[in-house]
Structure formats: C-alpha cells, structure tokens
Amino acid sequence: MELILAKLAQAEMLEAKHYYERQQRGLGLQFLNEAKRSAIRILEQPLAWQIEIEPVRRFIFNRFPYKMLYVIRAERIVVLAVAHQHRDPDYWVERLD
C-alpha cells in the first residue's frame, strides 16, 4: 500500500510549515517531521484511526493542532487534507469527489 498526498493537502502542509517557521526557527521542520511520522503510522495501520465523515478517517497530530484526513482506495491511501483542528472544520468535504 502507498500513501499519496493530494496537491491541496501538500499545499496545506507547506503553508503550515512556513507559518511555524516564521514563529520560531526550526519549528516548521518539526511540523514536517510530525507530518511524516503521522503518514507512517497511517500506512502501518490505515483502519485504526477514527472515521471523521464516512469514508474519511482522521489522524490527529500529537504536538500541533492539525489532523490528516484520508481515504483508503484500493491499494492506496489518499490524504485529502492536512487541516488545522480549530478552523473551518468541513472545508475539505468537497474534495471527496
């Protein structure tokens, strides 16, 4: 199984990285490292994480207020969004198409 980040999810992740880097040098890299660890955990156990809205599952980051929202399609996991947990909660729903 492989994990793919949708282009919009990649953009969100980079935007968050830049935001954190502006807050404190090195914090953006720490955010990216947590995102990578999150992706690895999702790959290891894709069905272990709670359903946000069927069929989308969510993996909540430990240190940062973000979550990865993903779907399982055949032999791949598609990350639809890397979303801040406290901002506009359902903005990504239209990405299910």
C-alpha positions in Angstrom: 0.0 0.0 0.0 1.2 3.5 -0.7 0.3 6.9 0.7 -0.3 9.9 -1.6 -0.9 13.5 -0.6 -3.4 15.3 -2.8 -2.0 18.6 -4.2 -4.2 20.7 -1.9 -3.0 18.6 1.2 0.6 19.2 0.1 0.0 22.9 -0.1 -1.7 23.0 3.3 1.3 21.1 4.8 3.8 23.6 3.3 1.7 26.6 4.4 1.7 25.3 8.0 5.4 24.6 7.8 6.1 28.2 6.7 3.8 29.6 9.4 5.5 27.7 12.2 9.0 28.6 10.8 8.0 32.3 11.0 7.0 31.7 14.6 10.3 30.1 15.6 13.2 28.9 13.6 13.2 25.1 13.2 9.6 24.8 14.3 8.5 24.4 10.7 10.8 21.4 10.2 9.4 19.9 13.4 6.0 20.2 12.0 7.0 18.4 8.8 8.7 15.7 10.8 5.5 15.1 12.7 3.5 15.0 9.5 5.9 12.4 8.2 5.6 10.3 11.3 1.8 10.6 11.0 1.9 9.3 7.5 4.0 6.3 8.5 1.5 5.5 11.3 -1.4 5.7 8.9 0.4 3.4 6.5 1.1 0.9 9.3 -2.5 0.7 10.4 -4.8 2.5 8.0 -8.0 1.2 9.6 -7.0 2.1 13.2 -8.0 5.7 13.1 -11.4 7.1 13.7 -13.9 8.0 10.9 -14.5 11.7 10.5 -17.2 11.5 7.9 -17.7 8.2 6.0 -15.4 7.1 4.3 -12.8 9.7 5.6 -10.6 8.8 8.5 -8.6 11.2 10.6 -5.2 11.0 12.3 -4.7 13.7 14.9 -1.1 15.1 15.3 0.4 14.9 18.8 2.2 18.2 19.1 0.5 20.5 16.6 -3.3 21.3 16.3 -3.5 19.5 12.9 -5.0 16.3 11.6 -4.6 14.3 8.4 -7.8 13.4 6.7 -7.5 10.4 4.4 -9.4 7.8 2.4 -8.4 4.3 1.6 -8.9 3.5 -2.1 -7.9 0.1 -3.4 -4.1 -0.2 -2.7 -3.5 3.4 -1.9 -4.2 5.9 0.9 -5.1 9.4 -0.3 -4.6 12.3 2.1 -7.2 14.8 1.2 -6.3 17.5 3.8 -3.8 18.5 6.4 -6.2 20.5 8.4 -6.0 22.8 11.4 -8.3 21.3 14.0 -9.9 24.7 15.1 -10.5 26.4 11.8 -13.4 25.9 9.4 -13.9 22.2 10.1 -15.6 21.0 7.0 -13.9 23.0 4.2 -12.3 19.8 2.8 -15.5 17.8 2.3 -15.9 18.9 -1.3 -12.5 17.1 -2.0 -14.3 13.7 -1.7 -15.3 13.9 -5.4 
